[in-house]
Amino acid sequence: MAKRMILMLLAMGLLVGGILGYKLFGRYMMNKYMAAQKPPPAAVSVAEVRELTWSRRCTRRQLRCHSRHRRQRSARRRGHPHRF
């Protein structure tokens, strides 16, 4: 009986040790791979600069769009997600 218990404990120790070793090895290799990575090059975009004059008043189109957006938001709050 004691011989079987020792054999079982040895087998379980090997199994758990193997799983733990596999996980630690995977973590080590992943860290090694990540450490070798270079950061990606920075994305740079160019645009022409121009001066614009903004009016303090909204156009009719902007007001229409804003009021439609407000109606849609309030309809969603009431539980009608596809009403408008």
C-alpha positions in Angstrom: 0.0 0.0 0.0 2.8 2.5 0.9 4.6 1.5 -2.3 1.5 2.4 -4.4 1.1 5.7 -2.5 4.8 6.7 -3.2 4.4 5.7 -6.9 1.2 7.8 -7.2 2.8 10.8 -5.5 5.9 10.6 -7.7 3.7 10.4 -10.8 1.6 13.4 -9.7 4.8 15.3 -8.9 6.1 14.6 -12.4 2.8 15.6 -14.0 2.4 18.8 -12.1 6.1 19.6 -12.5 5.9 19.0 -16.3 2.8 21.3 -16.6 4.5 24.0 -14.5 7.8 23.7 -16.5 5.9 24.0 -19.8 4.1 27.1 -18.6 7.3 28.8 -17.3 9.2 27.9 -20.5 6.4 29.5 -22.6 6.4 32.6 -20.5 10.2 32.8 -20.8 10.1 32.5 -24.6 7.3 35.0 -24.9 9.2 37.5 -22.9 12.3 36.9 -25.0 10.3 37.5 -28.2 8.7 40.7 -26.8 12.1 42.1 -25.7 13.5 41.7 -29.2 10.6 43.6 -30.8 11.3 47.1 -32.1 8.7 49.8 -31.6 6.8 50.6 -34.9 7.8 53.7 -36.8 5.8 56.8 -35.9 3.1 57.7 -38.4 3.4 61.3 -39.6 0.9 63.1 -41.8 1.2 66.4 -43.5 -1.6 68.9 -44.2 -1.7 72.4 -45.7 -2.6 75.1 -43.2 -5.2 77.6 -44.0 -7.0 80.2 -42.0 -10.8 79.9 -41.8 -13.3 82.4 -40.4 -16.0 80.7 -38.2 -19.4 82.3 -37.8 -21.0 82.4 -34.4 -24.3 81.3 -35.8 -25.3 77.8 -36.9 -26.6 77.2 -40.4 -30.0 75.7 -41.0 -28.4 72.4 -42.0 -26.4 72.2 -38.8 -29.5 72.9 -36.7 -31.5 70.2 -38.6 -28.7 67.7 -38.0 -28.4 68.6 -34.4 -32.2 68.4 -33.7 -32.4 65.0 -35.5 -29.5 63.7 -33.4 -31.3 64.8 -30.2 -34.5 63.1 -31.4 -32.7 59.9 -32.0 -30.9 60.0 -28.6 -34.2 60.6 -26.8 -35.9 57.8 -28.7 -33.1 55.4 -27.7 -33.5 56.3 -24.1 -37.3 55.5 -24.3 -36.5 52.1 -25.8 -37.0 52.7 -29.5 -33.5 52.1 -31.0 -34.6 52.0 -34.6 -37.4 54.6 -34.6 -35.7 57.3 -36.7 
